Amino acid sequence: MIIAQTVQTPAGPLAMLAHDDVLVAAGFTGDPEAMFVRLSPELRKLGLTVGEVPGAAGAVKEYLDGRLDALDGVAAVQPGTDRRQRLLTALRGVRAGTTVSYAELAERAGMPRTAARAAGGACAQNLVAPFVPCHRVLPSSGGYGGYYYGTPVKEWLLAHEGAALS
């Protein structure tokens, strides 16, 4: 069974879905079903129920209380090719209070600068935000760029973390 819990944050409701104490989805929506439908067919077969996701919910509270690295230790898994997994691992290495460009993210994943487009794709399809912090990736041309849950959420997260636009 997939367990869903929604917690309130200053950036809006955050739905978290877990299986066997591992996050499989998280995002800024008050509708866990919206996250559930994005899961693989294998996970959707397990069904969805409302419950507590204690490790993740506790980490969110700590993060909101100012312990900005609290989300880093929460176990999360999502599908993807080896290349996508390397990008997601590099993304988890971007620390709170810092930002990188898509090209820098690709470099951290051991890919040439030409893989910036792949880095953007990994961010766009990230199922476990903000635990896999795609909000910390900014376009090299300036500004905030896009964010699946809207630019105001991205702006709030970066301001909370004290990250400056580069």
C-alpha positions, 0 to 999 in steps of 0.5 A: 500500500502507498501511504499518503500524508499532506502537511501544510507549509508556508509555500502551500500543502505538501503531499508525500507518498511513501512505500515501505518508509521510502518516499516515492512521490512528494509535491506541493499539492493538497491532492495526494491523488495528483501525485499518485497518478504520476507513479509507475503502474507497478506502484499504482497497483498497490493502492493509496491510503491516507496515513502518516509518513513520520520520517518525512513529515518530521523532516519537513517540520524541522526544515520549516523550523530552520534546519535546512538540511533536514530533508537530505536524510529522507530516503527517496526513490524514483524511476529512471535510466542510469543517466537520470539516476546520476542526475537525481543523485547530483541534484540531492547533493546541491545543498540548501542555500546554494543554487546551480545552473542546469549545465553545472548539475550535468557536470556534477553528474559526470556529463558534459555541458551539452547534457544541460537539456537532460538535467532540465528534463530530470528536474521537470520529471522529478517526483520527489520535490523538495526532497530532491531539490530541483528548486535549487537549479536556475537557468544560466540566463538568469531568473528563477526559470520554471518549477512544476509547482509554480514559480512562487513556490520555488521563490519561497523555498529559495528565500527560506534557504537564503539562496541568492539568485546568481 
